[in-house]
Amino acid sequence: MNQTMADPTVDQVESWLKAMVDRRVAVVGDAMLDVYVCGSVIRISPEAPIPVLNVEREEILLGGAANVAKCLVALGAQVELCCVVGEDIDADVFFAEANNIGIGTKNCVVDATRSTTRKTRVVARNQQVIRLDREVSTALSPSVAASMTQNVETAIKWADAVVLSDYSKGVLSDRLCRLAIDQFNGQPLLVDPNKLPWSRFRGATMIKPNQGEAEAFFGSSIQNATDASICASKIAQDLDIQNVLVTRGPAGMTLAAGGPARQTQARSSTAVHFAGRPRDLVDVTGAGDLVAAMLILALAANVDVADAAWIANVAAGIQVGKFGAATVTGQEIVHCLAATSPECKSKLLSKRAVAEFASDLRSRGKKVAFTNGCFDLLHVGHVSYLQRSRSLADALIVGLNSDFSVRRLKGCGRPVQHEADRAHILSSLACVDAVVLFDEDTPLELIKSVRPDLLTKGADYEVPQNVVGWDVVQQWGGHVELVELIQGRSTTELLGKASGNSG
């Protein structure tokens, strides 16, 4: 029998998200690079009856187990990744990207006999045309397997929780899985499985198959939530696993319990079904990785397993509304829940909502200003700058670098304050009318969406042409204003003084 659960309050969700920050998670499994070649098709090739893609941009992202790690970092976790890459240029790119966003890679192993797995997706206007895979899926050599074993032992001693991320590329051998599960007994360990058999995952805290994977185990199709609950219960009982979450895309998720009690417990032995949260579906790539990351991080923060599944379902609904293997932040989850909360919370908007906010202001003849930054330790220099920016327009929108973005730009020691706190503080200022988080290195796409009349930056930029987005703002008749800064006031100087005084 399936049951439903009442939605938690936004305050509860915020408390869970804060408890997840800085939890330590070891991610073990098959990592790869996801490459996107994007453009538009305007003609058919004269050489063959195939479309010609006019390439507009290329992106190289972390994929597989590394995407789980990336999702964890975006949610505020500390992450150690245990995987195998080749001794090639792709591995150099892989390590550079991982280290750039704060994923620990000292427990990764380089295997000169393998290539780094790369999946290249050719995309025309958000529609995948073809995928090209370069990979080796054979078992690891004895020497590489021995190195992986040693590294996994090290990582799980450090971790609060473990994810086994299986993409059937040879990393998660029977021996390695048994080592991780046996040594991490009694603590949260989640398996994101792939191909059968799954006997090597016996005794894990939780397993998260998608519908196709669950059907392969079940030996029958899953038509509805009742079928899913029966299947989940069978998996739990057959594999001696306490919690099973079957993800079914737009149809939602079903959670069932069945094995011996470990650290977490479902609210009852009755299966719980979580309906899909309707959003504009853009791309399902990476949604399973995000669910795995959200689940394990919630369990690491001692969130009840049913609540962990609930918030993972919310996060998945947000993620599939983005293109590619995108991450989701805690503040996006809070905003998605449409909290009727204090004024400072109501100022935090999604990217879509902030674009609509700006459009509405312009339609009423109002002038919109936009600025952006990390605003890590808000000081008098920041406040003065924001007040001056607001005085030049009828409303000020502040683009705030997410924690994920700040780490990439300023290193693993930053930000000092979590994005939720930075957004809350900014929102409390009377001179700020809206705050929007962004993960990218620059706010260019956000600027294009908001279409501000005025773009402000500090006078240290010297000339408007040094400001990201100056040209696109000029295209619609806007301009850049360089605002004078108070000398001797900066976050770096404050951190330097604090460090000096502490010694």
ZASETI-29402 format. One record per residue (C-alpha): residue in one letter; x, y, z. Coordinates in Angstrom, 3 decimals, padded with zeros to 6 digits. Layout:
// ZASETI-29402
(pt A, (X, Y, Z))
...
//
This chain:
// ZASETI-29402
(pt M, (000.000, 000.000, 000.000))
(pt N, (001.311, 003.461, -000.913))
(pt Q, (000.987, 006.487, 001.284))
(pt T, (001.720, 010.174, 000.885))
(pt M, (003.373, 012.549, 003.311))
(pt A, (002.683, 016.142, 004.199))
(pt D, (005.081, 018.685, 002.742))
(pt P, (007.559, 020.029, 005.293))
(pt T, (007.656, 023.745, 006.017))
(pt V, (010.163, 025.997, 004.297))
(pt D, (011.834, 026.614, 007.651))
(pt Q, (012.345, 022.866, 008.022))
(pt V, (013.815, 022.637, 004.530))
(pt E, (016.171, 025.539, 005.218))
(pt S, (017.333, 023.890, 008.441))
(pt W, (018.085, 020.677, 006.525))
(pt L, (019.991, 022.537, 003.831))
(pt K, (022.099, 024.364, 006.397))
(pt A, (022.843, 021.074, 008.181))
(pt M, (024.144, 019.651, 004.881))
(pt V, (026.829, 022.313, 004.497))
(pt D, (030.386, 020.980, 005.010))
(pt R, (029.310, 017.339, 005.378))
(pt R, (032.052, 015.080, 004.021))
(pt V, (031.104, 012.706, 001.214))
(pt A, (033.274, 010.184, -000.614))
(pt V, (032.097, 009.466, -004.171))
(pt V, (033.388, 006.188, -005.626))
(pt G, (032.700, 005.099, -009.173))
(pt D, (032.947, 005.713, -012.889))
(pt A, (033.800, 009.310, -013.759))
(pt M, (033.870, 010.909, -017.185))
(pt L, (033.727, 014.095, -019.195))
(pt D, (030.437, 015.254, -020.709))
(pt V, (031.093, 017.343, -023.810))
(pt Y, (028.382, 019.442, -025.454))
(pt V, (028.782, 020.725, -029.011))
(pt C, (025.865, 023.121, -029.452))
(pt G, (024.569, 025.073, -032.386))
(pt S, (021.820, 025.345, -034.974))
(pt V, (020.892, 023.390, -038.086))
(pt I, (019.928, 025.481, -041.094))
(pt R, (020.643, 023.147, -044.015))
(pt I, (021.249, 019.584, -045.134))
(pt S, (024.743, 018.565, -046.187))
(pt P, (025.339, 018.304, -049.946))
(pt E, (027.668, 015.365, -049.214))
(pt A, (025.083, 013.136, -047.533))
(pt P, (021.466, 013.384, -046.286))
(pt I, (022.512, 014.619, -042.857))
(pt P, (022.022, 017.959, -041.067))
(pt V, (024.880, 020.451, -040.923))
(pt L, (025.388, 021.872, -037.428))
(pt N, (026.629, 025.442, -037.265))
(pt V, (028.648, 025.205, -034.022))
(pt E, (028.028, 028.124, -031.668))
(pt R, (029.638, 026.881, -028.454))
(pt E, (031.332, 023.892, -026.851))
(pt E, (031.239, 022.946, -023.192))
(pt I, (033.246, 020.344, -021.284))
(pt L, (031.672, 019.281, -017.986))
(pt L, (032.318, 016.652, -015.348))
(pt G, (030.111, 013.590, -015.757))
(pt G, (029.206, 010.289, -014.120))
(pt A, (030.525, 009.961, -010.568))
(pt A, (032.229, 013.326, -011.034))
(pt N, (028.862, 014.926, -011.749))
(pt V, (027.550, 013.504, -008.460))
(pt A, (030.574, 015.144, -006.802))
(pt K, (029.853, 018.422, -008.597))
(pt C, (026.219, 018.375, -007.427))
(pt L, (027.389, 017.769, -003.859))
(pt V, (029.787, 020.712, -003.975))
(pt A, (027.006, 022.966, -005.289))
(pt L, (024.957, 021.989, -002.218))
(pt G, (027.823, 022.898, 000.121))
(pt A, (029.447, 019.529, 000.801))
(pt Q, (033.119, 018.640, 001.055))
(pt V, (033.829, 015.918, -001.489))
(pt E, (036.558, 013.365, -002.167))
(pt L, (036.310, 011.600, -005.523))
(pt C, (037.668, 008.067, -006.066))
(pt C, (037.724, 007.162, -009.745))
(pt V, (040.004, 006.076, -012.594))
(pt V, (041.043, 008.266, -015.539))
(pt G, (043.444, 007.761, -018.386))
(pt E, (046.859, 009.280, -018.876))
(pt D, (045.702, 011.699, -021.559))
(pt I, (044.698, 015.278, -022.331))
(pt D, (041.125, 014.598, -021.229))
(pt A, (042.448, 013.656, -017.784))
(pt D, (044.242, 017.009, -017.580))
(pt V, (040.961, 018.757, -018.381))
(pt F, (039.140, 016.535, -015.877))
(pt F, (041.500, 017.321, -012.990))
(pt A, (041.611, 021.034, -013.795))
(pt E, (037.811, 021.313, -013.733))
(pt A, (037.423, 019.166, -010.604))
(pt N, (040.068, 021.065, -008.651))
(pt N, (038.702, 024.371, -009.887))
(pt I, (035.336, 023.783, -008.233))
(pt G, (036.716, 022.253, -005.041))
(pt I, (036.360, 018.496, -005.620))
(pt G, (039.126, 016.548, -003.901))
(pt T, (040.992, 014.361, -006.410))
(pt K, (043.942, 012.981, -004.429))
(pt N, (042.216, 009.585, -004.300))
(pt C, (041.752, 009.340, -008.069))
(pt V, (043.930, 006.841, -009.968))
(pt V, (045.567, 007.397, -013.358))
(pt D, (045.692, 004.302, -015.564))
(pt A, (048.003, 004.628, -018.583))
(pt T, (046.312, 001.670, -020.285))
(pt R, (042.852, 003.307, -020.391))
(pt S, (041.416, 006.452, -021.908))
(pt T, (039.421, 008.938, -019.883))
(pt T, (035.747, 008.293, -020.619))
(pt R, (034.247, 011.057, -022.768))
(pt K, (030.638, 011.385, -023.929))
(pt T, (030.173, 013.994, -026.636))
(pt R, (026.640, 015.215, -027.277))
(pt V, (025.891, 017.117, -030.453))
(pt V, (022.968, 019.420, -029.720))
(pt A, (020.843, 021.514, -032.067))
(pt R, (018.641, 024.031, -030.231))
(pt N, (018.509, 021.942, -027.022))
(pt Q, (017.730, 018.753, -028.976))
(pt Q, (020.402, 016.032, -028.931))
(pt V, (021.235, 014.904, -032.462))
(pt I, (023.813, 012.212, -031.692))
(pt R, (026.085, 011.100, -028.845))
(pt L, (029.652, 009.930, -029.391))
(pt D, (031.193, 007.757, -026.632))
(pt R, (034.886, 007.089, -026.090))
(pt E, (035.372, 004.654, -023.245))
(pt V, (036.949, 001.492, -021.887))
(pt S, (034.612, -000.741, -019.876))
(pt T, (036.876, -003.659, -019.011))
(pt A, (037.820, -004.631, -015.464))
(pt L, (040.707, -002.762, -013.842))
(pt S, (044.152, -004.335, -013.906))
(pt P, (045.317, -005.853, -010.589))
(pt S, (047.710, -002.979, -009.889))
(pt V, (045.125, -000.267, -010.605))
(pt A, (042.499, -002.155, -008.595))
(pt A, (044.930, -002.335, -005.668))
(pt S, (045.508, 001.427, -005.835))
(pt M, (041.765, 002.056, -005.934))
(pt T, (041.239, -000.183, -002.907))
(pt Q, (043.825, 001.728, -000.908))
(pt N, (042.377, 005.094, -001.931))
(pt V, (038.800, 004.076, -001.125))
(pt E, (039.866, 002.887, 002.322))
(pt T, (041.456, 006.296, 002.928))
(pt A, (038.440, 008.243, 001.645))
(pt I, (035.797, 006.381, 003.625))
(pt K, (037.733, 006.844, 006.874))
(pt W, (037.437, 010.596, 006.253))
(pt A, (033.816, 010.631, 005.070))
(pt D, (030.468, 011.118, 006.785))
(pt A, (028.739, 009.353, 003.883))
(pt V, (029.593, 007.401, 000.717))
(pt V, (028.113, 007.174, -002.778))
(pt L, (028.840, 004.258, -005.114))
(pt S, (028.119, 005.635, -008.584))
(pt D, (028.008, 002.825, -011.146))
(pt Y, (028.142, 003.469, -014.894))
(pt S, (029.473, -000.024, -015.726))
(pt K, (032.938, 001.158, -016.772))
(pt G, (034.789, -001.330, -014.567))
(pt V, (035.602, 000.627, -011.399))
(pt L, (032.995, -000.833, -009.014))
(pt S, (034.192, -004.412, -008.805))
(pt D, (032.617, -006.919, -006.416))
(pt R, (035.639, -006.661, -004.130))
(pt L, (035.667, -002.851, -004.029))
(pt C, (031.932, -002.642, -003.289))
(pt R, (032.178, -005.217, -000.520))
(pt L, (035.094, -003.316, 001.000))
(pt A, (033.188, -000.027, 001.035))
(pt I, (029.918, -001.469, 002.350))
(pt D, (031.533, -003.637, 005.035))
(pt Q, (033.895, -000.946, 006.307))
(pt F, (031.207, 001.755, 006.260))
(pt N, (028.688, -000.425, 008.070))
(pt G, (026.140, 001.586, 010.058))
(pt Q, (026.679, 004.866, 008.212))
(pt P, (024.916, 006.295, 005.129))
(pt L, (026.068, 004.562, 001.949))
(pt L, (024.002, 005.020, -001.196))
(pt V, (024.282, 003.018, -004.402))
(pt D, (023.308, 004.452, -007.770))
(pt P, (023.285, 001.169, -009.749))
(pt N, (023.528, 000.370, -013.414))
(pt K, (023.564, -003.045, -015.045))
(pt L, (022.822, -006.282, -013.201))
(pt P, (023.884, -008.184, -011.154))
(pt W, (023.520, -006.105, -007.989))
(pt S, (024.590, -008.742, -005.468))
(pt R, (027.778, -006.763, -004.791))
(pt F, (025.623, -003.985, -003.292))
(pt R, (024.055, -006.238, -000.634))
(pt G, (023.739, -004.532, 002.743))
(pt A, (024.023, -000.929, 001.546))
(pt T, (022.004, 001.727, 003.369))
(pt M, (020.114, 002.737, 000.229))
(pt I, (019.907, 001.947, -003.460))
(pt K, (018.428, 004.273, -006.110))
(pt P, (017.586, 002.548, -009.397))
(pt N, (015.690, 004.314, -012.146))
(pt Q, (012.593, 002.667, -013.616))
(pt G, (014.429, 000.819, -016.387))
(pt E, (017.035, -000.545, -013.985))
(pt A, (014.368, -001.577, -011.478))
(pt E, (012.363, -003.339, -014.202))
(pt A, (015.463, -005.293, -015.223))
(pt F, (015.821, -006.535, -011.644))
(pt F, (012.066, -007.093, -011.194))
(pt G, (011.680, -008.947, -014.484))
(pt S, (008.461, -007.095, -015.264))
(pt S, (007.321, -003.640, -016.336))
(pt I, (006.350, -000.968, -013.818))
(pt Q, (003.076, 000.646, -014.827))
(pt N, (002.187, 002.646, -011.720))
(pt A, (003.149, 003.518, -008.143))
(pt T, (001.832, 000.193, -006.815))
(pt D, (004.081, -001.750, -009.199))
(pt A, (006.981, 000.475, -008.193))
(pt S, (006.402, -000.159, -004.483))
(pt I, (006.228, -003.942, -005.004))
(pt C, (009.436, -003.812, -007.031))
(pt A, (011.202, -001.602, -004.478))
(pt S, (010.206, -003.931, -001.637))
(pt K, (011.517, -006.949, -003.536))
(pt I, (014.851, -005.214, -004.165))
(pt A, (015.097, -004.278, -000.490))
(pt Q, (014.374, -007.822, 000.689))
(pt D, (016.469, -009.679, -001.887))
(pt L, (019.534, -007.463, -001.398))
(pt D, (019.190, -006.934, 002.364))
(pt I, (019.054, -003.157, 001.751))
(pt Q, (017.041, -001.009, 004.121))
(pt N, (015.818, 001.725, 001.746))
(pt V, (015.047, 001.569, -001.981))
(pt L, (014.056, 004.600, -004.025))
(pt V, (012.801, 003.894, -007.546))
(pt T, (012.889, 007.027, -009.700))
(pt R, (010.357, 007.168, -012.534))
(pt G, (010.996, 010.482, -014.275))
(pt P, (007.843, 012.611, -014.635))
(pt A, (005.880, 009.904, -012.768))
(pt G, (007.803, 010.688, -009.588))
(pt M, (009.577, 008.412, -007.095))
(pt T, (008.634, 005.525, -004.823))
(pt L, (010.401, 004.764, -001.528))
(pt A, (010.215, 001.399, 000.239))
(pt A, (012.046, -000.184, 003.174))
(pt G, (012.879, -003.820, 003.724))
(pt G, (016.324, -004.730, 005.015))
(pt P, (017.788, -004.679, 008.555))
(pt A, (017.909, -001.310, 010.319))
(pt R, (021.038, 000.723, 009.847))
(pt Q, (021.508, 004.424, 010.500))
(pt T, (018.361, 005.683, 008.753))
(pt Q, (014.796, 004.495, 008.989))
(pt A, (011.775, 005.094, 006.799))
(pt R, (008.699, 006.406, 008.578))
(pt S, (006.962, 003.073, 008.168))
(pt S, (007.182, -000.168, 006.229))
(pt T, (004.526, 001.210, 003.869))
(pt A, (005.898, 002.550, 000.596))
(pt V, (005.794, 006.291, 000.107))
(pt H, (005.137, 007.735, -003.345))
(pt F, (006.320, 011.200, -004.376))
(pt A, (004.495, 012.650, -007.356))
(pt G, (006.559, 014.280, -010.070))
(pt R, (006.773, 018.030, -009.645))
(pt P, (005.667, 019.518, -012.996))
(pt R, (008.076, 021.963, -014.625))
(pt D, (009.091, 022.852, -018.142))
(pt L, (011.100, 019.781, -019.170))
(pt V, (014.325, 020.821, -020.892))
(pt D, (016.839, 018.014, -020.364))
(pt V, (016.927, 014.967, -018.057))
(pt T, (020.706, 014.556, -018.360))
(pt G, (022.276, 014.255, -014.915))
(pt A, (018.983, 014.189, -013.001))
(pt G, (019.824, 010.806, -011.452))
(pt D, (023.198, 012.101, -010.291))
(pt L, (021.535, 015.055, -008.603))
(pt V, (019.010, 012.824, -006.830))
(pt A, (021.861, 010.630, -005.556))
(pt A, (023.765, 013.696, -004.307))
(pt M, (020.719, 015.201, -002.602))
(pt L, (019.773, 011.906, -000.956))
(pt I, (023.181, 011.069, 000.468))
(pt L, (023.841, 014.597, 001.679))
(pt A, (020.476, 014.703, 003.451))
(pt L, (021.168, 011.343, 005.079))
(pt A, (024.612, 012.577, 006.134))
(pt A, (022.865, 015.516, 007.827))
(pt N, (020.610, 013.066, 009.724))
(pt V, (017.491, 013.966, 007.757))
(pt D, (014.788, 011.265, 007.864))
(pt V, (014.977, 009.106, 004.740))
(pt A, (011.426, 009.974, 003.626))
(pt D, (012.229, 013.682, 003.964))
(pt A, (015.489, 013.092, 002.095))
(pt A, (013.557, 011.516, -000.773))
(pt W, (011.031, 014.375, -000.719))
(pt I, (013.692, 017.075, -001.058))
(pt A, (015.526, 015.038, -003.718))
(pt N, (012.276, 014.958, -005.692))
(pt V, (012.001, 018.753, -005.443))
(pt A, (015.623, 019.173, -006.567))
(pt A, (015.097, 016.848, -009.546))
(pt G, (012.098, 018.907, -010.668))
(pt I, (014.299, 021.984, -010.749))
(pt Q, (017.210, 020.265, -012.486))
(pt V, (015.251, 018.903, -015.446))
(pt G, (014.180, 022.476, -016.217))
(pt K, (017.805, 023.274, -017.079))
(pt F, (019.958, 022.248, -020.023))
(pt G, (022.712, 019.681, -019.584))
(pt A, (023.987, 018.055, -016.406))
(pt A, (023.182, 021.125, -014.321))
(pt T, (023.515, 021.534, -010.568))
(pt V, (020.913, 022.860, -008.127))
(pt T, (021.609, 025.070, -005.113))
(pt G, (019.882, 025.148, -001.765))
(pt Q, (018.439, 028.564, -002.456))
(pt E, (016.888, 027.372, -005.715))
(pt I, (015.118, 024.675, -003.728))
(pt V, (013.855, 027.198, -001.176))
(pt H, (012.598, 029.500, -003.920))
(pt C, (010.917, 026.628, -005.743))
(pt L, (008.817, 025.975, -002.662))
(pt A, (007.330, 029.469, -003.079))
(pt A, (007.693, 030.418, 000.547))
(pt T, (005.346, 033.050, 001.955))
(pt S, (008.072, 034.303, 004.201))
(pt P, (009.616, 037.521, 005.501))
(pt E, (010.360, 040.333, 003.081))
(pt C, (014.042, 039.491, 002.935))
(pt K, (013.179, 036.045, 001.535))
(pt S, (010.694, 037.393, -000.987))
(pt K, (013.486, 039.374, -002.631))
(pt L, (015.376, 036.204, -003.573))
(pt L, (014.134, 035.307, -007.055))
(pt S, (014.828, 032.593, -009.598))
(pt K, (016.381, 033.572, -012.921))
(pt R, (013.016, 033.356, -014.647))
(pt A, (011.258, 035.334, -011.908))
(pt V, (013.871, 038.079, -011.862))
(pt A, (013.587, 038.494, -015.645))
(pt E, (009.803, 038.849, -015.266))
(pt F, (010.324, 041.299, -012.392))
(pt A, (012.583, 043.485, -014.536))
(pt S, (010.231, 043.278, -017.508))
(pt D, (007.290, 044.385, -015.376))
(pt L, (009.256, 047.367, -014.054))
(pt R, (010.245, 048.479, -017.552))
(pt S, (006.652, 048.131, -018.780))
(pt R, (005.695, 050.680, -016.106))
(pt G, (008.401, 053.105, -017.242))
(pt K, (010.807, 052.254, -014.413))
(pt K, (014.584, 052.216, -014.797))
(pt V, (016.303, 048.956, -013.792))
(pt A, (019.891, 048.754, -012.548))
(pt F, (021.896, 045.548, -012.286))
(pt T, (025.135, 044.719, -010.510))
(pt N, (026.805, 041.523, -009.412))
(pt G, (029.429, 040.120, -007.098))
(pt C, (030.283, 037.589, -004.386))
(pt F, (029.508, 039.929, -001.440))
(pt D, (031.184, 037.446, 000.872))
(pt L, (031.696, 039.645, 003.938))
(pt L, (029.360, 042.588, 003.505))
(pt H, (031.151, 045.790, 004.585))
(pt V, (030.667, 049.532, 004.366))
(pt G, (032.270, 049.604, 000.925))
(pt H, (029.670, 047.187, -000.388))
(pt V, (026.775, 049.063, 001.205))
(pt S, (027.925, 052.416, -000.120))
(pt Y, (028.364, 050.948, -003.601))
(pt L, (024.902, 049.343, -003.570))
(pt Q, (023.250, 052.508, -002.279))
(pt R, (024.876, 054.559, -005.021))
(pt S, (023.822, 051.995, -007.669))
(pt R, (020.227, 052.111, -006.429))
(pt S, (020.164, 055.921, -006.470))
(pt L, (020.769, 055.837, -010.221))
(pt A, (017.624, 053.825, -011.005))
(pt D, (014.156, 052.915, -009.761))
(pt A, (015.167, 049.378, -008.780))
(pt L, (018.407, 047.466, -008.183))
(pt I, (018.817, 043.778, -009.000))
(pt V, (021.895, 042.069, -007.546))
(pt G, (023.353, 038.984, -009.214))
(pt L, (025.015, 036.922, -006.467))
(pt N, (027.700, 034.329, -007.234))
(pt S, (026.644, 030.976, -005.770))
(pt D, (029.010, 029.113, -003.458))
(pt F, (029.809, 026.853, -006.391))
(pt S, (030.806, 029.853, -008.506))
(pt V, (032.793, 031.570, -005.728))
(pt R, (034.886, 028.453, -005.103))
(pt R, (035.689, 028.247, -008.785))
(pt L, (036.706, 031.912, -008.950))
(pt K, (038.456, 032.407, -005.610))
(pt G, (039.565, 028.966, -004.438))
(pt C, (038.470, 026.387, -001.884))
(pt G, (038.782, 028.748, 001.089))
(pt R, (035.945, 030.917, -000.165))
(pt P, (033.246, 031.886, 000.333))
(pt V, (033.469, 032.507, 004.058))
(pt Q, (029.676, 032.731, 004.277))
(pt H, (027.216, 030.294, 002.726))
(pt E, (025.137, 031.612, -000.195))
(pt A, (021.944, 031.434, 001.891))
(pt D, (023.441, 033.813, 004.441))
(pt R, (024.882, 036.145, 001.805))
(pt A, (021.543, 036.284, -000.018))
(pt H, (019.683, 036.909, 003.245))
(pt I, (021.966, 039.794, 004.234))
(pt L, (021.778, 041.427, 000.810))
(pt S, (017.993, 041.049, 000.777))
(pt S, (017.727, 042.869, 004.091))
(pt L, (019.161, 046.070, 002.546))
(pt A, (016.566, 048.678, 001.595))
(pt C, (018.618, 049.627, -001.476))
(pt V, (018.359, 046.097, -002.920))
(pt D, (015.096, 045.215, -004.682))
(pt A, (015.905, 041.667, -005.825))
(pt V, (018.668, 039.072, -005.475))
(pt V, (019.311, 036.242, -007.931))
(pt L, (021.945, 033.498, -007.638))
(pt F, (024.013, 032.354, -010.598))
(pt D, (026.514, 029.492, -010.982))
(pt E, (028.432, 030.746, -014.018))
(pt D, (031.816, 032.520, -013.888))
(pt T, (030.240, 035.689, -015.301))
(pt P, (026.694, 037.110, -015.191))
(pt L, (026.497, 037.577, -018.973))
(pt E, (023.550, 035.212, -019.551))
(pt L, (021.769, 036.702, -016.556))
(pt I, (022.300, 040.221, -017.913))
(pt K, (020.845, 039.154, -021.267))
(pt S, (017.797, 037.799, -019.466))
(pt V, (017.268, 040.799, -017.161))
(pt R, (018.037, 043.420, -019.851))
(pt P, (018.876, 046.198, -017.366))
(pt D, (018.853, 049.861, -018.348))
(pt L, (021.922, 050.405, -016.203))
(pt L, (024.865, 048.136, -015.432))
(pt T, (026.988, 049.229, -012.470))
(pt K, (030.466, 048.147, -011.390))
(pt G, (033.208, 049.641, -009.260))
(pt A, (035.387, 052.418, -010.623))
(pt D, (038.378, 050.069, -010.349))
(pt Y, (037.249, 048.691, -013.719))
(pt E, (038.568, 052.010, -015.153))
(pt V, (036.602, 051.898, -018.438))
(pt P, (033.093, 050.571, -019.225))
(pt Q, (034.495, 048.212, -021.860))
(pt N, (036.147, 046.178, -019.079))
(pt V, (032.756, 045.281, -017.606))
(pt V, (031.194, 041.971, -018.643))
(pt G, (028.003, 042.665, -020.582))
(pt W, (028.736, 046.301, -021.493))
(pt D, (028.250, 045.629, -025.206))
(pt V, (024.932, 043.774, -024.929))
(pt V, (023.542, 046.442, -022.586))
(pt Q, (024.429, 049.110, -025.117))
(pt Q, (022.603, 047.158, -027.816))
(pt W, (019.234, 047.843, -026.152))
(pt G, (020.060, 051.429, -025.255))
(pt G, (021.417, 050.929, -021.746))
(pt H, (024.760, 052.062, -020.370))
(pt V, (027.455, 051.228, -017.807))
(pt E, (028.084, 053.352, -014.726))
(pt L, (031.379, 053.014, -012.855))
(pt V, (030.701, 053.777, -009.200))
(pt E, (033.378, 055.255, -006.955))
(pt L, (034.504, 052.920, -004.191))
(pt I, (035.550, 053.670, -000.627))
(pt Q, (039.291, 053.128, -000.514))
(pt G, (040.700, 050.560, 001.893))
(pt R, (037.472, 048.595, 002.172))
(pt S, (037.481, 045.097, 000.677))
(pt T, (036.705, 041.528, 001.699))
(pt T, (040.299, 040.489, 001.028))
(pt E, (041.618, 043.168, 003.380))
(pt L, (039.122, 042.210, 006.067))
(pt L, (040.135, 038.556, 005.820))
(pt G, (043.796, 039.565, 005.934))
(pt K, (043.267, 041.611, 009.095))
(pt A, (041.295, 038.816, 010.733))
(pt S, (044.023, 036.326, 009.899))
(pt G, (046.702, 038.618, 011.243))
(pt N, (044.862, 039.312, 014.493))
(pt S, (044.179, 035.641, 015.089))
(pt G, (047.877, 034.846, 015.226))
//
